[in-house]
Amino acid sequence: MKRLSTKIISFCLVLCFTLSLFSGCTKKTEQEQFDKIIDNIFEEQVTKDSLSLHYLLAHPENYNIKNIKATLGTYSTKQMKKDLVDTENLLSSLEQLDTSKLDTESQLTYNILTTSLKNSLDRGNYLYLSDELGPATGLQAQLPILLAEYDISTKADIKNYLDLLLCVDDYFQQICDYEIEKSQQGYFMVDEVADSIISQCKDFIKNPEQNYLITYFNEKLKNFEGLTDKERILCEEKNRDAILTSVIPAYENLIQTLSSLKGTSKNKKGLCGFSGGKEYYQLIVQSSTGSSKTVEEMKHSLKSTLNGCFAMLTSLSIQDPTLYDQYQSMTFPSQEPIEIMEYLMAAMQNDFPSIDSVNYNVKYVHESLQEHLSPAMYIVPPIDDCTENNIYINNNPVYDMTKIFPTIAHEGYPGHLYQNVYFNHLNKHPIRSVLNVKGYDEGWATYVEYYSYGLANINENLARFLQSNMIAVHCLYSLTDIGIHYEGWSKEKTIEFWRNYVASDEDAESIYYAILAEPGVYLPYSIGYIEIMELKELAKQIQGDKFTLKGFHQFFLDCGPTPFDLIRTKLKENK
């Protein structure tokens, strides 16, 4: 249930460029200076990593980006330190601008950008607490999907893709070097988390000659016009060789490195077990959620929301003790993803602004990745061509596909796909697509998933029961996240907390290790949802009888991915 995206791009810009904007014979206006800065930030960021570039831009030449060498970027503490210096210089330059002379949209972009830069600088004090690896959202988990979905429209795309494959081994070596350095500094992951990542890597490479990146690429070439048979065979051979000599060895190297480092963890708790871990945790959850709430305030909001859900569940169950049995036997309007998409597109019209129709494909996760990926995910299309959208469904038997209706709402309409296409059509500056506010995206998708139960053609009490249960589960996971990483919950404490909600202690233990492996991953969903609900209540207070759900949704979507405090300020200004 996530919006798959390329790795978060760090902010840095060469100081000499920034200073040049404030010197020379020609005096630029504040607006011209700012426009030039964000143009160059965008170009700097998207050219650091050609995989991210490919997913962000279908036609980089239209942005004056040409002849980019294949790279996955640089990952090391040395590079991180350099990025921090550049970020500090960039922020200093931005703060020299008189923002009152910027247009309204630029002021919002400025505020989003500077908020992100300040958070990046603060997080830079904890270089060994970050990680590219994780069982669900780590590089090793997402890379196979990103490579498989690499769009091939031209011969140049084929060449760029094949060149990119040859970068994987080197980039993974950088990751391995970083993990070794973390271990030496006492920051390596616990063995159980390492085992989960190792297991995932082994599953991906267990049949090298039949690796799905080989077979999938060959299938794409069959449908590619413009290659002779000889050229196609040559490309297939190059792809096979690159998978076998770069990609597979990269995963083997990662397996070997993580295996050799097992037993070196100095901390058996969450982030709070490290020096500065609590402070770092607050920074990453504020960044990912887009909320300015402290962790304690988030905890209070989560508990309040959870108590409200439990009160609703209790009241509804007293009114009708058969509700849970009704859920077990109920049927949604459809179990077919495409039919559900069409149904939701029609059913949402009254409460959401319309958008132009777009093409979308529903695909299925390869069996080698099923065990480790979410039930579904939306892959964000390039910002200059969002006509093709892809949603992946995970057919892992542990997921109940008969209940996929709200999941499709989360990923498709009125969720990620709809929100992304809507924002794209607003034609904002492309820098806004680089400024990641996950809590806005996932909060919206969680909010509309909640909303979708009301469209499911089921009785009102059952819909409210399912809505409350869904949000309660999100709150429980997020409170556990805070418990482990901010309060130092042990495995035993986590199991005790979950005994009232899961079937076995083994299930609770699995939850513990999943959250231990990826700090803060659940909070963008729950806190994002809570922030949106708070914004909606504020809009009702401000607008009174003039409030409409459709109007609120349009206002929120028009803002685009933005920290919630800035949206709140904008809402008050628009009263």
N, C-alpha and C positions, 0 to 999 in steps of 0.2 A: 504494500500500500504506500508506495513512495514515488516521488517524481525523480526519475533517474537523470542525473546530470553529470557532466564532466567535473573533475576535481575543482574545488574552490580555488580561484586564482588569487594569489596574494597581491597586495598593492605595493608597487614601487615605481619610481620614475627617476630617471637620471637628473641630478640637480642642475646640470648645466642648461638643460632645456628649460626648466622652470624659471631659472634666473633670467634667461634671455627674454622672457615675456615682459619683464619689468625694466628692461634697459634698452639702449639703442636710440636712434634719432626719432623714430616714429612713435608717438604716444598712442597706445591702444586704449579704447574704452574698457571699462570694467567688464562689460558683457563680452566684448571681443576677447579679452584675456581669458575669461572663464571658458568661453566656447573653445578656444585653442587648447586650453589645459585638458578639458575632458575629451576632446578629439584625440589628443596624444596619449592620454591615459588609456583610452580604449585600444588604440593601436598597439601600445606597449604591452598591454595585458594579453590580447588575443594572439600575439605573435610569439609569446614565450613558450607556447605548447601547441603544436600543430594538431593534436587530437581535439583539444578544446576549440581551436580555430575552426576545424571542419564542422563541428557540431553547432558553433555559433553563427557561422557565415557560409551560405551556399555559394556566394559570389564575392570573395574577398577583394577581387580586383576592383569592384565598385567602391571600395573603401580605400583604394590606393594601396592595397596590401598585395604584394607580388613576390614571387620567387622565394617563398619561405622554405627553409631547410627543415626536413622532418626531425622532430624532437618531441619528447615527452616532458621536457623541462629539466630543471636541476633541483635536486632535493638533498640538502645537507645543512648542517648548522651554520657553516660558513656562509652559504647563500641566504639563509634566514637572517643572519646578522646584517648582511649587506642590504637586504630588503628593508629591514627596520630603519637603517640610516636613511635610505631613500624615501621611505614613508614619512619619516619625521621631517625631512626637507620639503616634501610635497605638501604636507599639512601646514607647515610654516608659510609656504608660498600662498596657499589658498587663504590663510587667515589674514593676509595682507589686503585682500580684496574688500571693497565696500559693497557688501551684499545688498544694500538698499538700492543699488543701481542695477541690479539684475532683474530680469523679468520673473514673474511668479513661478513659472515652471523651473527656471534655473535656480531660484532660491531653494525650491524643494530638493532638486538634485544635489545642490551644494550641501544642504543639511544631511541628506542621506549619505553622501560621500564622506563628509567630515566625521560623522558618527561612526562610520565603518573604519575609517583610518585610525581614529582614536582608540577604538576597541582593539584593532590589530596591534597598535603600539603597546597597549597594556598587556595583551597576550604574549607579546614578544619577550616578556620577562620570564617566561616559563617554556623555554625551547624544548625541553625533554618531556614535556607533558602532552605534546601533540602526537598524532600518529596517523600514517596513511593506511594502516591495516585495521581491519575489523571484520568479523564474520558476516555482517549484513551489508555494511556501507563502505567497506574498505576497498582500496584500489584493486586488490586481487579478486574481489567479488564482482566489481563493476566492469573491469576491463574487458572480459570476454564478451559481455553484452555490447559494450561500446564498439568493439572491433567487429563483431558480427553485424551490427546495424550501421556500419560505416557506409554511407551512401556512395554508390559508384554510378556516376552519370556520364563521365568522360574518361578518355584514356589517361588523362592527367590524374584523375582520382585513383585509378588503378595503380599508377606509379607511386603516388603519394602514400597510398595504403601499404604497399609492399615495402617502401622505405621506412614507414612508421613501425612495421613489425620488427625490423632490424634494430630498433631503438629499445625494445622491451627489455632485452637482457641487460643492457647498460643501466637503464633506469631502475630495474629491480636490484641491481648491485648497489646502487645508491641507497635504496631502501634498506638493504641488508646492512650496509655500512652504518647507517643511522641506528638501526636496531642494536648493533654491536656497541656503538657509542653509548646508547641509552643504557644498555646492560652494564657497561663499565662505570657509568655514573649512578647506578642503582635504580634505574627507572624502567626496567624491562617488565613486560606483562606477566601475569601469573600463568602457570603451566596449563591450566584448563582452557584459557583463552588461546594460548599458542596451539594447543592440540586441536581446537576447533578450526583455526585458520589452516593448519597443516592438513587436516582431514579434507577441507574444502579444496585445497590445492591438489591433493592427491586424486580426488574425484575428477577434477578437470583434466588431468594429464594421464589418467590410467591407461588409455588406449591411444598412444601418440599418433599412430598411422591413421586412426579413425577419428581423430580430434574433430569436433564439429566445426571449428574454424576452417578446416580444410574442406570438408564436404559442403559447408554453407557457402563458401567463396566460389566453389565450382558451380554450384547451383545458380548463383548470381551471374556468373559469366555466361551461362547458357542463355540467359535472357538479355544479355548485353549485345546490342547491335554495333558493329563497327570493328570487330576483330575478325581476322582470318582464322581458320582452324589452327594454323601454325602458331599464330600469336596467342590464341586462347590456350593452347597446350603449354606454351612457354610461360604464360602467366600462372597457370595452375602449378607448374613445376616450381616457379619462384615462390609462390605462396606456401607450398608444401615445405620447401627447404627453409623458408623463414620461420615457419611454425616449429619445425623440428630442430633448427639450429639457434633460434633466438627465444621464442616464446616458451617452449617446453623447458629448455635449460633455465630460463628465468625463474619459472615456478619450482623447478628442482632445486635451484640455488636457494630460493626462499625457504623451501621445506628444510633443507640442510641447515641453513643459518638459524632458523627458529628452533629446530630440534637441538642444535648445539648450545643454545642459550637457555634452554629449559633448566629450571632450578636456580637461576640467578636473580629471580625477583626478590626484592627486599621489602616489598609492601604487599600484604595480603588483603588490604582494604581497598576501597575505591580511591578516587583522586585525593580525598581528604587525608589519606595516609601519607601523602608526599608533602614535603615542605612547600607551602604556598598553594597546595592543592585546592583548598576551599575557595581561595581568591580566584584561582584559575577557573574553577568550575562555574563560579558566578559570571565570569567574563564570557565563557563559551555559551552558557545558556541565554544570557542576555543578547549575545550576538545572533544566535541561531533562532531564538524566539521573536526577536524584534521588540521585546518588551523591556521597559526600564525598571520593572519590578525587581526588588532584591529576591534572593532565593527564599528568604523567610516569607516575603510577601507572596511569592508564587505558591509556596506551601500552604499558606492561609487560603488563597483563592482555590487551590485544588481541593483542600479539605471541605471548604464551604460548598463547592460544586458537588463533590462526592456525597456529602450529607444530603444535599437537595435531591440527588439522584436516588439515594437509598430511601428517602422519605417518599418519593414518587413511586418507586418500585413496591414499597410496603403497602401504600395506599391502594395502588392498582390491584395488587395481589389479594388484598382483603376484599375488594369489590368483586374480583373474579379470580378465584384460585386456579382456574384452568388456563391462565394466560401462557405459562411456560409450555404446557402441553400443546396449546394452539401454535406456539412458535415452532415446536418440533415438527408439527404436521402441516404447517402453512406452506403455501406456494406463492412466490413473487410473480409479477406479471409475465416474466420469462426467465429462462435459465441460459439463454443464448446471448452472448455479449453484444453482438451487433443488433439484435432485436431490442435488447435493453437500452442501448444507445439511442435508437430511434424513438423508443417509447419515452425516454427521459427528455429528449429534445422537444417533443410535443408537449409533455406534461409541465415543463418548467416555464412556458411562455408567459404566463400571467405575472410571475414574480421576478423575472430576470430580463435585462435588456437583450435585444436580439443581436445576433452576429451573422455575418455571411457564412454560408455553408462551406465546410472544408472536407477534404478527403481524409479518411482515417483507416487504419488497418488494425485488426486484432490478431496478434501472433501469440505463440506459445513458447514458454521458456524451454530450452533444451533440457533433456532429462539429466544431464550431467550437472546442471546447476539448480535443479528443483529443490534439493534438500536445504539449500542455503539462502534462497531468495524469497521475497515477500509474495503474498498471493497474487499481486498485480502491480504493475508499474507503468508510468507514462514516460516516454522518452521525448524530451523537449526538442522540437525541430529548430532549424536555423532561424535567426530573427529576420532574415531577409527573404525567407521562403517558408512560411508555415502552412503551406497548402497540403502537405503530407504529414500526418500524425500517426504515431504508433503506440499502441497499448499492448503490453505483454501480460499474458495470463499464465500463472504457474499451476500446472495440472498435477502438482504433488497430491497424492491421495489423502494427505492429512488435512487438506483444505476442502471444505464442503462447497462444491461448485453450485449446488442448488440454492445457496444463499449468497450468490455473487452480485445480486442486484445493487446493494449499497456500495459495494466495492467499485463497480463500474461507474456509479455516480461520483465517487471520490476521484477516480482516475480520468473519467471522460466528461460527460455532461451531468451537472453543471460544475464539475470539479476542475482538475488540472488542465485538461485539454481546452475546455471552454474559457477558463480564466486566462490561459496563456495566449490563445488566439485573440481574445478581446483586447488584452493589453497590447499585443503586437499591432493591432489595427489603429491604436492611438498614435502611432508614429512618434514615440518618444525618442530622445537621443539614445543611441545604442549602449551608452555607458550604463543605462538603467538595467540592461540585461546582464551586466557583469556584477552589479551590486546585489549580492544574494541576500534576501531576507526570507529565510526558510519558514519562519513562523507565519508570515503573511500567506505564503503558498500553502503550507500544510494546514494552517489554521482554517483557511478558506475551504480546502478540500474536506476537512473534518466537519466543518460547519454545514456544508451542503450534503455530506453523507448523512448527517443527522436529519437534515431537511428531507432527504429522499424517502425516508420511511413514510412521510406524509403523502407521498405520491404513489405508494406501492399498492393502492387499492385494497387495503386491509382495514379492519375496524380501528376506530380512533384509539381505544384503550390499548390495543396490541401495539399500535404504532408508537404511542407514548412509552409503553413498556420497553420496547426495543431501543428507542432513542435514549432513555435513561440508562439502560444497561450498557449501551455502547460508550457513552460518556463516562460512566462509572469505571469501566475497564481502562479507558485512557488515563483517568485520574489515578487509579491504583498503580499503573505502570510508572507514571511520572512521580508519584510520591515515593515509590521504591527507588527510582533513579536518584532522587534527592536524598533518600535515606542512605543509600550505598555510597554515593560520591560526596555528599556534603556532611552527613552525620556519622558515617563510618559503620553502617549496618554490616554485621557479619552474615555469613551464609545462613547460620542458624536463626538469626533475627529475621532475615528475609523469609525463610520458610515459615516461621511462626506467624508473620504478618499475613502470608498468603493462605494459611490453612483453611480459612473460612471461605475461600474463593476458588480453589482448584481441587482436582480430584485426588492428588497425591503429593507427597513431599518431593517426589522426583520431578513433578511438573514445576513446583516452586523452585527447586534447585536449578532447573533449566532457565527459569526467568532470571534468577540471580546472576548466572554466568553470562547470559545474553546482555544484561544491563551493565554488568561489570566491564564487559569488553568494549562497550561503546557509550561513554558518558554523554548524557544530555540528549540522546537520540530521540527520546519519546516526547520531550517537552515542547518542541515546535507544534506538535499536533494539539496537545491539550491546552497549553498556555495561549497558543494562537487562537484556538476556538474560544477560550474564555475572554480574551481581549476583544474579539469580534462581537461576542454577546454583550460585553460592556459598552462597546461603541454603539450597538443597536439601541440599547437602553438610553444612552445619552442622546442619540438622535431623536428618540421618541419624546424625551423631556424637552428638547430644544424646539422641535417642530410641532409638537402637539397634534392637533387634528390634521395637519398637513402631512404627517408622516405616512409614507407608503413603503412596503417591503421592497418593491421594485425600485423605488427612488433611492433607498438606502443601499441596495446592492449596486446600483449604478454608481453612486458616489464612491463606494469602497473600491470597485473595480477601476474607476477612473483614476484613483490614486496610484494604482499599480503597487508592486512590492516596495513597501515603505515601513520603517519602524512605527509602531503603533502610537507613540506619543506625538509624532508628526501628523499622523492621520487625525488624532484627537484634536490637535490644534486647528487643523484645516476644517474639521467639522464645526468647531465653535465659531470660526471665522465666517462660515457659510450659512449661519443660522438666519 
